[in-house]
Amino acid sequence: MQMKRIPIAVLAMVLAFGVPATALADCASDIDKVENAIDNTERSGIDVTVAEKMRVLLDEATKEHRAGNEAKCQDLINQAKYMGNVE
């Protein structure tokens, strides 16, 4: 019985420490993608008014990222990505 608990404990540690690091990388990467799309609206085909709305979301996401709130950062940046059709 004790042997089965060790792998579960290891899995719990991986999830506890690995997932936030992955979210951190994803949010930072997505911030760069959205920023690039906003800075190149002609190339990305984003309307100026949409880009302005995306910029507000991007700024909020960046604040959350700096504060360490990766879930909120990812939520905001996903909204901006959806709005501008950014992959």
N, CA, C and O atoms as a printed pandas DataFrame, in Angstrom:
     atom_number atom_name residue_name chain_id  residue_number  x_coord  y_coord  z_coord
0              1         N          MET        A               1    0.817   -1.180    0.000
1              2        CA          MET        A               1    0.000    0.000    0.000
2              3         C          MET        A               1    0.870    1.256    0.000
3              4         O          MET        A               1    0.541    2.243   -0.659
4              5         N          GLN        A               2    1.960    1.220    0.726
5              6        CA          GLN        A               2    2.849    2.373    0.811
6              7         C          GLN        A               2    3.473    2.683   -0.550
7              8         O          GLN        A               2    3.699    3.853   -0.860
8              9         N          MET        A               3    3.752    1.689   -1.354
9             10        CA          MET        A               3    4.360    1.900   -2.666
10            11         C          MET        A               3    3.429    2.680   -3.588
11            12         O          MET        A               3    3.903    3.472   -4.403
12            13         N          LYS        A               4    2.143    2.479   -3.482
13            14        CA          LYS        A               4    1.206    3.182   -4.353
14            15         C          LYS        A               4    1.092    4.655   -3.981
15            16         O          LYS        A               4    0.750    5.476   -4.833
16            17         N          ARG        A               5    1.366    5.002   -2.752
17            18        CA          ARG        A               5    1.261    6.396   -2.321
18            19         C          ARG        A               5    2.427    7.242   -2.819
19            20         O          ARG        A               5    2.268    8.444   -3.032
20            21         N          ILE        A               6    3.562    6.652   -3.001
21            22        CA          ILE        A               6    4.722    7.415   -3.458
22            23         C          ILE        A               6    4.477    7.993   -4.851
23            24         O          ILE        A               6    4.677    9.192   -5.040
24            25         N          PRO        A               7    4.055    7.198   -5.830
25            26        CA          PRO        A               7    3.805    7.789   -7.144
26            27         C          PRO        A               7    2.706    8.855   -7.120
27            28         O          PRO        A               7    2.788    9.833   -7.863
28            29         N          ILE        A               8    1.704    8.688   -6.297
29            30        CA          ILE        A               8    0.648    9.690   -6.195
30            31         C          ILE        A               8    1.216   10.982   -5.627
31            32         O          ILE        A               8    0.866   12.070   -6.086
32            33         N          ALA        A               9    2.085   10.870   -4.638
33            34        CA          ALA        A               9    2.715   12.055   -4.058
34            35         C          ALA        A               9    3.595   12.759   -5.088
35            36         O          ALA        A               9    3.616   13.987   -5.165
36            37         N          VAL        A              10    4.311   11.980   -5.868
37            38        CA          VAL        A              10    5.158   12.557   -6.914
38            39         C          VAL        A              10    4.296   13.257   -7.957
39            40         O          VAL        A              10    4.624   14.359   -8.396
40            41         N          LEU        A              11    3.213   12.631   -8.349
41            42        CA          LEU        A              11    2.295   13.231   -9.311
42            43         C          LEU        A              11    1.721   14.535   -8.773
43            44         O          LEU        A              11    1.606   15.517   -9.506
44            45         N          ALA        A              12    1.369   14.545   -7.519
45            46        CA          ALA        A              12    0.828   15.757   -6.900
46            47         C          ALA        A              12    1.864   16.881   -6.916
47            48         O          ALA        A              12    1.522   18.037   -7.163
48            49         N          MET        A              13    3.122   16.547   -6.655
49            50        CA          MET        A              13    4.176   17.561   -6.678
50            51         C          MET        A              13    4.386   18.097   -8.087
51            52         O          MET        A              13    4.558   19.301   -8.280
52            53         N          VAL        A              14    4.373   17.215   -9.057
53            54        CA          VAL        A              14    4.545   17.643  -10.448
54            55         C          VAL        A              14    3.420   18.582  -10.853
55            56         O          VAL        A              14    3.655   19.618  -11.476
56            57         N          LEU        A              15    2.210   18.215  -10.498
57            58        CA          LEU        A              15    1.072   19.074  -10.828
58            59         C          LEU        A              15    1.144   20.405  -10.093
59            60         O          LEU        A              15    0.833   21.453  -10.658
60            61         N          ALA        A              16    1.551   20.359   -8.843
61            62        CA          ALA        A              16    1.606   21.581   -8.042
62            63         C          ALA        A              16    2.678   22.546   -8.550
63            64         O          ALA        A              16    2.470   23.759   -8.547
64            65         N          PHE        A              17    3.808   22.020   -8.982
65            66        CA          PHE        A              17    4.902   22.889   -9.402
66            67         C          PHE        A              17    5.038   23.000  -10.912
67            68         O          PHE        A              17    5.510   24.021  -11.410
68            69         N          GLY        A              18    4.644   21.996  -11.634
69            70        CA          GLY        A              18    4.799   22.004  -13.084
70            71         C          GLY        A              18    3.744   22.799  -13.814
71            72         O          GLY        A              18    4.064   23.499  -14.775
72            73         N          VAL        A              19    2.498   22.714  -13.392
73            74        CA          VAL        A              19    1.414   23.405  -14.083
74            75         C          VAL        A              19    1.561   24.922  -13.991
75            76         O          VAL        A              19    1.419   25.593  -15.013
76            77         N          PRO        A              20    1.838   25.498  -12.820
77            78        CA          PRO        A              20    2.010   26.950  -12.790
78            79         C          PRO        A              20    3.164   27.429  -13.671
79            80         O          PRO        A              20    3.073   28.495  -14.280
80            81         N          ALA        A              21    4.233   26.664  -13.744
81            82        CA          ALA        A              21    5.349   27.052  -14.599
82            83         C          ALA        A              21    4.940   27.021  -16.059
83            84         O          ALA        A              21    5.352   27.879  -16.841
84            85         N          THR        A              22    4.129   26.034  -16.433
85            86        CA          THR        A              22    3.627   25.951  -17.798
86            87         C          THR        A              22    2.700   27.119  -18.085
87            88         O          THR        A              22    2.785   27.724  -19.154
88            89         N          ALA        A              23    1.828   27.443  -17.160
89            90        CA          ALA        A              23    0.918   28.574  -17.344
90            91         C          ALA        A              23    1.708   29.868  -17.467
91            92         O          ALA        A              23    1.355   30.741  -18.260
92            93         N          LEU        A              24    2.774   29.993  -16.686
93            94        CA          LEU        A              24    3.615   31.177  -16.742
94            95         C          LEU        A              24    4.204   31.339  -18.134
95            96         O          LEU        A              24    4.186   32.434  -18.695
96            97         N          ALA        A              25    4.718   30.267  -18.686
97            98        CA          ALA        A              25    5.303   30.321  -20.017
98            99         C          ALA        A              25    4.236   30.596  -21.067
99           100         O          ALA        A              25    4.469   31.378  -21.988
100          101         N          ASP        A              26    3.073   29.968  -20.944
101          102        CA          ASP        A              26    2.002   30.168  -21.911
102          103         C          ASP        A              26    1.519   31.603  -21.903
103          104         O          ASP        A              26    1.333   32.195  -22.966
104          105         N          CYS        A              27    1.313   32.173  -20.737
105          106        CA          CYS        A              27    0.807   33.540  -20.639
106          107         C          CYS        A              27    1.828   34.518  -21.219
107          108         O          CYS        A              27    1.460   35.413  -21.979
108          109         N          ALA        A              28    3.080   34.360  -20.875
109          110        CA          ALA        A              28    4.123   35.247  -21.393
110          111         C          ALA        A              28    4.225   35.132  -22.912
111          112         O          ALA        A              28    4.363   36.137  -23.608
112          113         N          SER        A              29    4.159   33.917  -23.414
113          114        CA          SER        A              29    4.214   33.691  -24.854
114          115         C          SER        A              29    3.008   34.304  -25.554
115          116         O          SER        A              29    3.140   34.920  -26.612
116          117         N          ASP        A              30    1.835   34.130  -24.958
117          118        CA          ASP        A              30    0.614   34.683  -25.546
118          119         C          ASP        A              30    0.609   36.206  -25.495
119          120         O          ASP        A              30    0.093   36.854  -26.406
120          121         N          ILE        A              31    1.176   36.781  -24.444
121          122        CA          ILE        A              31    1.302   38.240  -24.368
122          123         C          ILE        A              31    2.117   38.737  -25.555
123          124         O          ILE        A              31    1.750   39.719  -26.199
124          125         N          ASP        A              32    3.218   38.061  -25.840
125          126        CA          ASP        A              32    4.058   38.448  -26.979
126          127         C          ASP        A              32    3.298   38.342  -28.296
127          128         O          ASP        A              32    3.409   39.221  -29.151
128          129         N          LYS        A              33    2.530   37.274  -28.462
129          130        CA          LYS        A              33    1.760   37.080  -29.697
130          131         C          LYS        A              33    0.735   38.190  -29.893
131          132         O          LYS        A              33    0.609   38.742  -30.986
132          133         N          VAL        A              34    0.004   38.515  -28.833
133          134        CA          VAL        A              34   -1.029   39.551  -28.927
134          135         C          VAL        A              34   -0.385   40.911  -29.166
135          136         O          VAL        A              34   -0.872   41.701  -29.975
136          137         N          GLU        A              35    0.699   41.181  -28.470
137          138        CA          GLU        A              35    1.385   42.460  -28.652
138          139         C          GLU        A              35    1.877   42.611  -30.086
139          140         O          GLU        A              35    1.764   43.687  -30.673
140          141         N          ASN        A              36    2.412   41.554  -30.641
141          142        CA          ASN        A              36    2.883   41.570  -32.021
142          143         C          ASN        A              36    1.725   41.816  -32.989
143          144         O          ASN        A              36    1.862   42.593  -33.933
144          145         N          ALA        A              37    0.596   41.163  -32.760
145          146        CA          ALA        A              37   -0.574   41.345  -33.625
146          147         C          ALA        A              37   -1.087   42.781  -33.555
147          148         O          ALA        A              37   -1.471   43.356  -34.574
148          149         N          ILE        A              38   -1.093   43.358  -32.356
149          150        CA          ILE        A              38   -1.561   44.739  -32.185
150          151         C          ILE        A              38   -0.601   45.722  -32.857
151          152         O          ILE        A              38   -1.032   46.679  -33.501
152          153         N          ASP        A              39    0.680   45.482  -32.705
153          154        CA          ASP        A              39    1.680   46.383  -33.289
154          155         C          ASP        A              39    1.724   46.308  -34.812
155          156         O          ASP        A              39    2.240   47.216  -35.466
156          157         N          ASN        A              40    1.188   45.236  -35.375
157          158        CA          ASN        A              40    1.197   45.039  -36.828
158          159         C          ASN        A              40   -0.224   44.807  -37.338
159          160         O          ASN        A              40   -0.510   43.785  -37.962
160          161         N          THR        A              41   -1.110   45.767  -37.067
161          162        CA          THR        A              41   -2.531   45.584  -37.399
162          163         C          THR        A              41   -2.769   45.389  -38.886
163          164         O          THR        A              41   -3.648   44.617  -39.269
164          165         N          GLU        A              42   -2.007   46.070  -39.735
165          166        CA          GLU        A              42   -2.202   45.910  -41.177
166          167         C          GLU        A              42   -1.868   44.491  -41.612
167          168         O          GLU        A              42   -2.610   43.873  -42.375
168          169         N          ARG        A              43   -0.763   43.989  -41.127
169          170        CA          ARG        A              43   -0.342   42.635  -41.495
170          171         C          ARG        A              43   -1.267   41.578  -40.896
171          172         O          ARG        A              43   -1.581   40.581  -41.546
172          173         N          SER        A              44   -1.700   41.801  -39.655
173          174        CA          SER        A              44   -2.556   40.811  -38.996
174          175         C          SER        A              44   -4.028   40.979  -39.355
175          176         O          SER        A              44   -4.844   40.119  -39.023
176          177         N          GLY        A              45   -4.380   42.079  -40.031
177          178        CA          GLY        A              45   -5.757   42.276  -40.472
178          179         C          GLY        A              45   -6.721   42.639  -39.356
179          180         O          GLY        A              45   -7.917   42.369  -39.459
180          181         N          ILE        A              46   -6.221   43.239  -38.304
181          182        CA          ILE        A              46   -7.061   43.607  -37.163
182          183         C          ILE        A              46   -7.488   45.065  -37.316
183          184         O          ILE        A              46   -6.661   45.945  -37.554
184          185         N          ASP        A              47   -8.786   45.306  -37.175
185          186        CA          ASP        A              47   -9.333   46.654  -37.224
186          187         C          ASP        A              47   -8.771   47.476  -36.065
187          188         O          ASP        A              47   -8.495   46.943  -34.990
188          189         N          VAL        A              48   -8.606   48.769  -36.293
189          190        CA          VAL        A              48   -8.014   49.648  -35.283
190          191         C          VAL        A              48   -8.837   49.667  -33.995
191          192         O          VAL        A              48   -8.268   49.666  -32.904
192          193         N          THR        A              49  -10.151   49.683  -34.103
193          194        CA          THR        A              49  -10.984   49.706  -32.892
194          195         C          THR        A              49  -10.868   48.398  -32.120
195          196         O          THR        A              49  -10.896   48.392  -30.890
196          197         N          VAL        A              50  -10.739   47.300  -32.842
197          198        CA          VAL        A              50  -10.540   45.999  -32.185
198          199         C          VAL        A              50   -9.171   45.981  -31.510
199          200         O          VAL        A              50   -9.033   45.487  -30.391
200          201         N          ALA        A              51   -8.167   46.517  -32.188
201          202        CA          ALA        A              51   -6.814   46.570  -31.622
202          203         C          ALA        A              51   -6.791   47.387  -30.331
203          204         O          ALA        A              51   -6.068   47.046  -29.394
204          205         N          GLU        A              52   -7.574   48.459  -30.279
205          206        CA          GLU        A              52   -7.636   49.270  -29.061
206          207         C          GLU        A              52   -8.225   48.472  -27.898
207          208         O          GLU        A              52   -7.736   48.555  -26.771
208          209         N          LYS        A              53   -9.265   47.707  -28.173
209          210        CA          LYS        A              53   -9.874   46.866  -27.133
210          211         C          LYS        A              53   -8.906   45.767  -26.698
211          212         O          LYS        A              53   -8.813   45.433  -25.517
212          213         N          MET        A              54   -8.192   45.217  -27.670
213          214        CA          MET        A              54   -7.204   44.188  -27.355
214          215         C          MET        A              54   -6.085   44.760  -26.492
215          216         O          MET        A              54   -5.581   44.080  -25.598
216          217         N          ARG        A              55   -5.695   46.007  -26.755
217          218        CA          ARG        A              55   -4.622   46.649  -25.989
218          219         C          ARG        A              55   -5.008   46.782  -24.518
219          220         O          ARG        A              55   -4.179   46.579  -23.631
220          221         N          VAL        A              56   -6.278   47.127  -24.265
221          222        CA          VAL        A              56   -6.750   47.234  -22.877
222          223         C          VAL        A              56   -6.625   45.878  -22.185
223          224         O          VAL        A              56   -6.133   45.791  -21.060
224          225         N          LEU        A              57   -7.074   44.819  -22.867
225          226        CA          LEU        A              57   -6.968   43.470  -22.298
226          227         C          LEU        A              57   -5.506   43.071  -22.111
227          228         O          LEU        A              57   -5.147   42.466  -21.101
228          229         N          LEU        A              58   -4.672   43.408  -23.081
229          230        CA          LEU        A              58   -3.244   43.099  -23.000
230          231         C          LEU        A              58   -2.599   43.790  -21.805
231          232         O          LEU        A              58   -1.823   43.177  -21.072
232          233         N          ASP        A              59   -2.917   45.053  -21.611
233          234        CA          ASP        A              59   -2.357   45.787  -20.470
234          235         C          ASP        A              59   -2.780   45.168  -19.142
235          236         O          ASP        A              59   -1.971   45.043  -18.223
236          237         N          GLU        A              60   -4.045   44.783  -19.046
237          238        CA          GLU        A              60   -4.536   44.132  -17.822
238          239         C          GLU        A              60   -3.859   42.777  -17.620
239          240         O          GLU        A              60   -3.478   42.428  -16.503
240          241         N          ALA        A              61   -3.710   42.017  -18.706
241          242        CA          ALA        A              61   -3.054   40.708  -18.617
242          243         C          ALA        A              61   -1.607   40.858  -18.164
243          244         O          ALA        A              61   -1.116   40.067  -17.359
244          245         N          THR        A              62   -0.935   41.870  -18.680
245          246        CA          THR        A              62    0.453   42.116  -18.294
246          247         C          THR        A              62    0.556   42.449  -16.810
247          248         O          THR        A              62    1.465   41.974  -16.129
248          249         N          LYS        A              63   -0.364   43.257  -16.307
249          250        CA          LYS        A              63   -0.386   43.578  -14.873
250          251         C          LYS        A              63   -0.576   42.315  -14.035
251          252         O          LYS        A              63    0.114   42.110  -13.037
252          253         N          GLU        A              64   -1.518   41.473  -14.453
253          254        CA          GLU        A              64   -1.778   40.228  -13.716
254          255         C          GLU        A              64   -0.571   39.301  -13.780
255          256         O          GLU        A              64   -0.241   38.635  -12.799
256          257         N          HIS        A              65    0.082   39.259  -14.926
257          258        CA          HIS        A              65    1.275   38.421  -15.093
258          259         C          HIS        A              65    2.379   38.876  -14.135
259          260         O          HIS        A              65    3.017   38.057  -13.474
260          261         N          ARG        A              66    2.590   40.174  -14.071
261          262        CA          ARG        A              66    3.622   40.719  -13.172
262          263         C          ARG        A              66    3.280   40.480  -11.709
263          264         O          ARG        A              66    4.168   40.326  -10.870
264          265         N          ALA        A              67    1.974   40.450  -11.410
265          266        CA          ALA        A              67    1.526   40.206  -10.031
266          267         C          ALA        A              67    1.557   38.719   -9.684
267          268         O          ALA        A              67    1.356   38.348   -8.528
268          269         N          GLY        A              68    1.809   37.866  -10.678
269          270        CA          GLY        A              68    1.877   36.430  -10.435
270          271         C          GLY        A              68    0.544   35.720  -10.521
271          272         O          GLY        A              68    0.449   34.544  -10.170
272          273         N          ASN        A              69   -0.490   36.409  -10.982
273          274        CA          ASN        A              69   -1.818   35.807  -11.109
274          275         C          ASN        A              69   -1.970   35.257  -12.525
275          276         O          ASN        A              69   -2.591   35.882  -13.385
276          277         N          GLU        A              70   -1.398   34.089  -12.750
277          278        CA          GLU        A              70   -1.342   33.524  -14.093
278          279         C          GLU        A              70   -2.704   33.104  -14.639
279          280         O          GLU        A              70   -2.942   33.203  -15.842
280          281         N          ALA        A              71   -3.587   32.642  -13.781
281          282        CA          ALA        A              71   -4.915   32.234  -14.260
282          283         C          ALA        A              71   -5.665   33.438  -14.818
283          284         O          ALA        A              71   -6.274   33.356  -15.884
284          285         N          LYS        A              72   -5.620   34.545  -14.103
285          286        CA          LYS        A              72   -6.290   35.769  -14.564
286          287         C          LYS        A              72   -5.597   36.298  -15.812
287          288         O          LYS        A              72   -6.258   36.749  -16.747
288          289         N          CYS        A              73   -4.279   36.245  -15.828
289          290        CA          CYS        A              73   -3.515   36.670  -16.999
290          291         C          CYS        A              73   -3.943   35.879  -18.224
291          292         O          CYS        A              73   -4.209   36.451  -19.280
292          293         N          GLN        A              74   -4.006   34.571  -18.079
293          294        CA          GLN        A              74   -4.351   33.722  -19.212
294          295         C          GLN        A              74   -5.779   33.973  -19.669
295          296         O          GLN        A              74   -6.055   33.962  -20.869
296          297         N          ASP        A              75   -6.685   34.198  -18.733
297          298        CA          ASP        A              75   -8.073   34.492  -19.090
298          299         C          ASP        A              75   -8.155   35.775  -19.917
299          300         O          ASP        A              75   -8.815   35.803  -20.956
300          301         N          LEU        A              76   -7.498   36.816  -19.469
301          302        CA          LEU        A              76   -7.525   38.095  -20.185
302          303         C          LEU        A              76   -6.862   37.993  -21.553
303          304         O          LEU        A              76   -7.379   38.517  -22.540
304          305         N          ILE        A              77   -5.733   37.327  -21.606
305          306        CA          ILE        A              77   -5.013   37.238  -22.871
306          307         C          ILE        A              77   -5.757   36.340  -23.855
307          308         O          ILE        A              77   -5.691   36.561  -25.064
308          309         N          ASN        A              78   -6.464   35.329  -23.348
309          310        CA          ASN        A              78   -7.286   34.497  -24.229
310          311         C          ASN        A              78   -8.416   35.307  -24.847
311          312         O          ASN        A              78   -8.766   35.100  -26.009
312          313         N          GLN        A              79   -8.991   36.230  -24.078
313          314        CA          GLN        A              79  -10.032   37.108  -24.617
314          315         C          GLN        A              79   -9.470   37.972  -25.745
315          316         O          GLN        A              79  -10.109   38.140  -26.784
316          317         N          ALA        A              80   -8.284   38.512  -25.535
317          318        CA          ALA        A              80   -7.649   39.343  -26.562
318          319         C          ALA        A              80   -7.310   38.517  -27.802
319          320         O          ALA        A              80   -7.495   38.976  -28.929
320          321         N          LYS        A              81   -6.817   37.305  -27.592
321          322        CA          LYS        A              81   -6.500   36.431  -28.726
322          323         C          LYS        A              81   -7.745   36.114  -29.534
323          324         O          LYS        A              81   -7.716   36.142  -30.764
324          325         N          TYR        A              82   -8.831   35.816  -28.852
325          326        CA          TYR        A              82  -10.087   35.499  -29.527
326          327         C          TYR        A              82  -10.585   36.706  -30.321
327          328         O          TYR        A              82  -11.011   36.578  -31.469
328          329         N          MET        A              83  -10.524   37.864  -29.698
329          330        CA          MET        A              83  -11.012   39.093  -30.315
330          331         C          MET        A              83  -10.269   39.398  -31.621
331          332         O          MET        A              83  -10.876   39.831  -32.601
332          333         N          GLY        A              84   -8.959   39.167  -31.625
333          334        CA          GLY        A              84   -8.149   39.468  -32.798
334          335         C          GLY        A              84   -7.825   38.266  -33.657
335          336         O          GLY        A              84   -7.059   38.368  -34.616
336          337         N          ASN        A              85   -8.409   37.120  -33.314
337          338        CA          ASN        A              85   -8.160   35.877  -34.048
338          339         C          ASN        A              85   -6.658   35.572  -34.109
339          340         O          ASN        A              85   -6.113   35.271  -35.171
340          341         N          VAL        A              86   -6.016   35.658  -32.959
341          342        CA          VAL        A              86   -4.582   35.400  -32.838
342          343         C          VAL        A              86   -4.398   33.953  -32.409
343          344         O          VAL        A              86   -5.029   33.489  -31.460
344          345         N          GLU        A              87   -3.535   33.255  -33.111
345          346        CA          GLU        A              87   -3.275   31.842  -32.788
346          347         C          GLU        A              87   -2.225   31.717  -31.731
347          348         O          GLU        A              87   -1.878   30.604  -31.334
